[in-house]
Amino acid sequence: MISGGPLAAAATVGSLVVGLALTVAGVALAVGASSTAYVADVSRGCLLGFGAMTAALAVTAAAAGPQMVGPASGTQLLVANVLLAGAVGGMINGHRKASLRRRRTTIMRGANRARFINRLLRHEVLNAATIIDGHAELLRGDSADQDRSVDAIRRGAARIESTVNGVGTIADDPADEAVPLAATIDRAVDSVGVEADVDAGDAAESLSVRADDRLSVVFERLIEHAVDARNAERVRIETAVERHAACVTIADDGNVLSDRQRDVLERGSFPEYDDPTNGFALQAASLLIGEYDGSIRVDGSDAPRVTVRLPRTSVDAAAATVGVEYSALRRAVAAGLGAGLVMGGLYWTTSDSLPVIGALYGVESVAVGWVTHMFHSVVFALLFVAGTSRSGLGSRANSPLGGSIVGLAWGVTLWLVAAGLLMPIWLRAVGVPATLPNLPQIGLLGHGLWGVTLGLGYVLFGGRFD
């Protein structure tokens, strides 16, 4: 209940706003295109902050005794603010932890790149230089092996040239480009010169991924390692298309990858010693895929399968999982706020529904009704964009008319389910009499107007359901 002066009312409403904003952030994490690691860090931080404050309050109450807790309303406000502070602080700490994790990954990738270049230069260039020096000495005399020495010198020079080109490939900074996947795979197979069964699939023929012109090197190195280091005779390449990513699987009949080799590919863990068979090819592939915000997974105990997962060009650079892109989330929130204002204005001028919405949260007030109504509007807007994007209606809703029609359908659905059934049940649970089901005509008009405004506004703001 809101009681006391303006300061007490502001504190109570402020707690409600913070709590609702925390819920909106949780919904955005659930439907957004955030990486799994980021969502886990933020969620874990929120729960830990909430749990720490809960434990602190429990210990304080146990030590002070019931008589020291104070009036009920004041205690509820205190508990709400303390727990919310713990949850919000935990989320901020989780966000910082995720940022530090990304920074550490970037630093580790840079250190691995330097180590890789150093090892290439030491192993390949120095060995080739030794061969050249030894055979050049043989050419001083009249030796019958002059032709063999000349061939060895040429091979050594070619090895140095190849190594220098490889160093340049790894040392270059990544470029954010749209690379055709099918053509890149074909170019890699042709470059290696190995007979490979390529099954790109119809969906992958016109697919582009977020990488640069070095992507073919990844597939070249993985195929070379399968044939040269693991004695594979047959190589098959399969492509699968996901919503926000493309997966290229290289399956072969060679020897199973060792644990060290799996660590290099999946975790980017470089061995502590130079081991070409472990090898430079895998290290190069791991480094480049990390530059593209991709990942590598190794499956199969009998028939090895190496799957490279790359983000599609329709996804923000940091997005790694299924969900709504960050720019689309912002447009959804803006459209939800606009639709909430239109619907709330209708309710404010034609009915007494806003105080009833506030009663859901224990305060039958127009002001609190506005706050909670706008919160509901934003949450259902996020769910609308996420659901429409994942359904088959996305391509039909990208026009103003299509967005309005789909939004209208969503608004009518909420009128039937959320307002007609869930809201009366919720009101009864908090002690407010309500008919069940509750389907007034003004509710249908308000939700229909809200849905049309939401769908139309999202499209006009530049949003797309794909």
Secondary structure, DSSP 4 states (H G I P E B T S, - for coil): ---SSHHHHHHHHHHHHHHHHHHHHHHHHHHB---HHHHHHHHHHHHHHHHHHHHHHHHHHHHH-GGGT--HHHHHHHHHHHHHHHHHHHHHHHHHHHHHHHHHHHHHHHHHHHHHHHHHIIIIIHHHHHHHHHHHHHTTS--TTHHHHHHHHHHHHHHHHHHHHHHHHHHSPP--EEEEHHHHHHHHHHHHT--EEEE--TTTTT-EEEE-TTHHHHHHHHHHIIIIIS--S-EEEEEEE-SSEEEEEEEESSPPPPHHHHHHHHH----SS--HHHHHHHHHHHHHHHHTT-EEEEE-SSS-EEEEEEEBTTS-TT--SSSB-HHHHHHHHHHHHHHHHHHHHHHHHH-SHHHHHHHTTT---HHHHHHHHHHHHHHHHHHHHHHHHHSTTGGGSSSHHHHHHHHHHHHHHHIIIIIIIIHHHHHHHTT----SS---HHHHHHHHHHHHHHHHHHHHTT----
